Amino acid sequence: MRLTYAEACFSFSMSVLAPIILRIPWGVVIDRLSARVGTGLALTLLGVFGLLRGFAINFETLLLFRLFLGVGLAAVMPCLPKLVAAWFPPEKAGFAIGISISGYAIGDLIALSSTPYLLTLFGSWRSVFYTYRIWALIPTAIWWILAREPNENCEKRQSCQVRPDSSSKRTTYFSPQRCSHNNR
């Protein structure tokens, strides 16, 4: 596929434009769905449409796949704070949000620094897209299999208690089951 510079930039901008327009509507959708389903749907959109970019046959199909990749990106952003609010105590929420936001920059850094190597290794931009998205679909499958809804009893922070890890004195923060309802 031979794209002009303008076409390449425009197709890239589609995955940036979609989140600008769709983050707030996705926030409403995520609130109506659940954290598990919303995150799974977002990851699935990212994985599938990221992979399909490698199958684009012309500018229009690339544009369409990039647009729906942006729809997935728009969906991910409202999911992360919702998961953090459910899985982390308030005093650790800033740290957790920091990790999730840093993940975007780290992912960009890895992709930008490894793409030239992958291009040399595979000889095709399509293969680079396939490689990145296979790696995206693996955690997506793991999410759908292993992720559980946060404990329904933990809707109100005042009634939640952090459960310490039984094998040590540390508190387990990455478990969706970290809350236990105080029924006293």
C-alpha positions, -999 to 999 in steps of 0.1 A, spaced: 0 0 0 15 33 -10 2 61 11 10 98 8 23 115 38 -11 132 42 -29 99 41 -5 83 66 -9 112 90 -47 113 86 -50 75 93 -28 79 124 -50 108 136 -82 86 135 -71 67 165 -65 100 183 -97 117 172 -120 89 182 -110 89 219 -114 127 220 -150 123 208 -159 90 225 -143 90 260 -173 106 277 -199 84 260 -178 53 268 -177 64 304 -215 62 305 -214 28 288 -188 15 312 -210 27 341 -239 8 327 -220 -23 319 -195 -35 345 -158 -30 350 -150 -65 338 -171 -64 307 -162 -28 298 -125 -35 301 -128 -68 282 -147 -51 254 -121 -23 252 -92 -48 251 -110 -68 224 -116 -38 202 -79 -28 206 -66 -62 198 -89 -71 169 -88 -37 151 -51 -33 158 -45 -67 141 -68 -59 112 -46 -29 104 -21 -54 90 -48 -67 66 -57 -33 52 -59 -34 14 -61 4 8 -62 37 25 -100 35 33 -97 1 51 -67 13 70 -86 44 80 -116 23 91 -94 0 112 -76 29 128 -109 45 136 -122 14 154 -88 11 171 -95 46 184 -129 34 196 -111 8 217 -87 34 230 -116 56 240 -131 27 259 -100 18 279 -95 52 295 -128 52 315 -122 16 326 -89 22 344 -101 46 370 -132 25 377 -110 -6 382 -86 14 405 -115 27 425 -128 -9 430 -95 -27 436 -74 -2 455 -79 16 488 -82 54 484 -47 60 498 -31 39 471 -53 50 442 -29 77 430 -1 52 428 -23 28 408 -35 55 384 1 66 380 11 30 370 -18 27 345 -11 61 329 27 53 327 18 21 309 7 41 278 41 59 277 60 27 283 41 10 256 48 38 232 85 37 241 87 0 235 68 2 202 88 31 189 122 16 198 114 -20 187 96 -12 154 127 -6 134 141 -39 146 109 -58 139 108 -42 104 143 -54 97 135 -89 112 102 -94 94 106 -71 63 70 -59 64 50 -33 83 21 -57 82 41 -83 102 49 -56 128 11 -49 133 5 -87 136 32 -91 162 20 -62 183 -16 -73 182 -9 -109 190 8 -96 221 -23 -75 228 -48 -104 223 -30 -127 247 -37 -105 278 -72 -99 264 -79 -136 265 -64 -138 299 -87 -109 311 -118 -126 298 -109 -159 315 -95 -147 348 -109 -113 356 -138 -111 380 -161 -83 390 -150 -63 420 -169 -74 452 -204 -60 450 -203 -53 487 -176 -28 483 -196 -1 466 -193 21 496 -157 28 506 -167 33 543 -177 -4 546 -146 -18 529 -116 -32 547 -83 -42 530 -76 -79 536 -39 -86 543 -21 -113 524 -22 -143 547 14 -154 538 30 -121 549 24 -88 566 19 -70 532 -14 -60 519 -26 -74 486 -37 -46 463 -40 -63 429 -68 -86 439 -103 -77 429 -114 -96 460 -95 -73 484 -126 -59 500 -147 -76 526 -179 -62 538 -180 -52 574 -212 -67 588 -206 -58 624 
